[in-house]
Amino acid sequence: MARLSIDSPLGSLMLSGDGSALTAVGWGRFDQDEPDAVLAETARQLEAYFTGRLQRFDLPLKPAGTAFRQSVWEAMLAIPYGGTATYGGMAKMLDSGPRAVGGACGANPIPIIIPCHRVLASGGAPGGYSGNGGLDTKAWLLALERRHAGIGEGNGAAAEQFALL
C-alpha cells in the first residue's frame, strides 16, 4: 500500500493508494511515507486546489464502500466547484433518504477530492462534516471555492443553480 503525508492549509493530510488509484485521504501524518506516482500527482493537484489553480481533480479513485455509498460519492463528484447540493436533493435524485445520504457523506474515505463539503442540509444549514475540524473545515473549503469561483461577483450562476438539488 502506498502512502504519503503532505502539508496543507488544513493541517497534515495522509494520502493512501493501492498503486493504481487513490483510496483514502485522512488527517495526520504517517510514520513512514511510501509514495507512488498516483500519490505524487494527488499531492500536486491538492496543492493547486488549495491555491485556487485547480477546480476539478483528475485522479484515479477507488474508495471502498457499499454500492449505495459509491452512488452517493459519484453524485458528489458531479457537484461543481463552488456549488452545493442538499442531502434531501441528493436523496431524491438517488431514490433514497437524506439520512442515508448523510451517512454516506460521513463515510467518504476521500474527502476534499470527493467533495462531501459541498453537501448541505435544507435551507443552507451546514449539516455535518466528518473531517478534522468539523464544520469549520467545511466552511473553509466552501469559502475557498466560492472565492476562486468568483461566486458573488456575478459569475457563479452554474454553481448556485446546482444548489437547487
N, C-alpha and C positions, 0 to 999 in steps of 0.2 A: 504494500500500500504506500502510495506517495503522500508526502505531507510537507507543508511549507508554512512557516509563520511569517506574517508581514505586519508592518505598522500601518495604521490608518488614522484618519481624524476621529474615529470612534474607539480607538484603542487597538490593541493587538488582535489580529484575526488569524485563525488556523484554517488553512485550506487542505482538504483531503481529496484524493483521487485514487482511481484504480488502474492508472497507467494509460487509459484511453479517454477518460471523462472525469469531470469534477463531480464528487459525490457528496461533499459537505463543506459548509463554511461555519465556523464557530468562533467564539471569543476566547482569547487567551493565547498561550504560546506552547508549542511542542518542546519537549526536552531536546530533541534532535530532529532536524529537518532532513528529509529525503525527497527533494523536489524532482519533478519531471517536466517535460515540455508543456503539458496542459496546465500545470500549476504555475509555471513561469508566465504563461500567457494570461492566466487568470489574474495574477498579481499585476501585470501590466495594464490590463483592462480595468481593474478596480482603481488603480492609481489615476487613470484617465477619467473614470466615472467621478471620483471624488473631487477632481479639479474642474469638472464640468465639460470636459472634452469628449466624453462618450455618453451617449444616451441609450444605446442598445447593446447589450452584451452579445457576443458571438462566440460561444463556447460549447463544447460537447458536455451535456449534463446527464447525470444518471442518479437522480435522487431515489432512495429506497422508500417505498410506501405502497399502500394498497392501490387498487385500480381507481377507487374514488378519489383518494388523495392526489394521485397522479393527474386526474382530470381537473382538479382544483388548481394544482400548480401550473398546468398547461394554460388554464384560463387566466391565471395571474400574469403569465408571460405576455398575454395579449393587451394588458393594460398599458397604455402609452406612458412614456416618460413624462412626469409632471402631472399625470392624471390620477384619478382614483375611481374605485368601484365600491360597491357596498356588499356586505355579507349577504344581505337579502337579495340584491340584484343578481349576484353570482349564483345564489341558491336557486333562484327562479330559472336562470339560464341552464343550470345543471340538473333541474328537476329534483331538488334536494331541499334541505332546511338550512337556515342561517347558522344554527349552532354547529351543524356538521361541517359547513364551510369554515367557520371559525376554528374548529378543531383541526382541520387540515392546514389552515394558515399557521396555527401554533406548532404543528408538527413539521413544518417546512425545514428540511435539512440544509437548504442552500439560500438562507436569507440574503437580502440585498440584490443578488443576481436573479433569483425568483422573487419578484417584488411584493412580498406579503405586506410590506409597509404601505402599499397603495390601496389596501382594502380597509374601508371604514365602516363603522356602524351607521344605522339610519340617522338622518338629519345631520350628517357630517361629524358625529361624535367619533373620537379616535378608535374606540374598540379596545383591542389589546395589541401587545407586541411581545413575543417571547424572547427576542434578542436581548443582549446585555444592555442595560439602561432602560429597558421597557419603553414606555410611551415617550420619554424624552428622546430616545434614539429614533423612534418612528417619526416624531415631529421634525427632528433634524434632517432626516433623509427626505421627507416631503418638502421641507423648505429649500434644501439644496436643489432638488429637481425643479421646483417652481421658479427659483431664481434663475437657473440656467436655461429653462424652457421659455422664460420671458412671460410667464403667466401673470396676469395683472397689468400687462403692458399692451394689451390688445391683440396678442397673437397666441393665446392659449385656448382657442375655441375647441380644437380637436380634443385636447386633454380634458377640458371641462365637460365636453359632451359625453365622454365615457363615464363620467361620474353619475349619469342618469341610470346606469345599470343597478 
